[in-house]
């Protein structure tokens, strides 16, 4: 259920209902049949699945386990702040802030922040020959001169193994920061580009949300 949202709400009978969706696509819906305070099973035409709610010491629900996947509780305004991006022609999807615009061309997605069009995101299937992060960057920005390359790192987010590396480049007297990521599991590439000095924690959080919600 990578990239999916599971919404649990009360229906007219007083029971809780779960609706699993990815973007505008409703995957499944079911009623929750509780076996104790924190455990339940799903009830619909499909085989029942176990559900276990995660509770913190203050007795607040922080997430749940369902169908072998872990779901974290989202803020109430999540839907107002994020949009599901999955072009019909694409084989991938992820969440981006609503204040970003995007277009899909030649199997790749290009996005930018509305208030600052210098902050851009390139995303799409990577060439099998671009095994190195630097090669992935060169394939998208061949005209830029590399000034610095950070240390590459690897982490697991969602169900993908991601490799990442930061770069500083220059073109026509302007310097740019790039955060380059490749999904080793999904053979997918991401490049977040900003003018030098604008790669803030807020902007990096956009990439983290994308990595966490990515599915193909």
Number of C-alpha atoms within 10 A of each C-alpha: 19 18 23 19 19 20 15 15 13 12 11 6 6 8 12 16 17 18 15 17 17 19 17 9 9 13 14 12 19 19 19 23 17 16 12 8 8 13 16 19 18 21 17 13 8 10 8 15 15 17 22 18 17 18 13 9 6 6 8 10 14 13 16 18 15 18 11 10 12 17 20 13 14 12 9 8 8 10 12 10 13 17 16 19 22 20 16 9 11 17 12 19 21 23 22 21 18 15 12 18 15 17 11 17 12 8 12 18 20 15 19 20 18 14 9 10 12 14 20 20 22 18 19 22 18 19 13 10 8 16 13 13 22 15 14 22 21 14 12 11 12 11 12 17 15 17 11 11 14 11 8 13 11 14 11 14 16 19 18 20 16 22 18 19 19 20 19 20 19 17 12 8 6 10 17 23 21 22 21 23 25 27 23 16 11 17 17 19 24 26 25 22 23 23 17 14 9 14 17 9 8 9 15 13 11 16 20 13 18 22 23 17 22 23 20 12
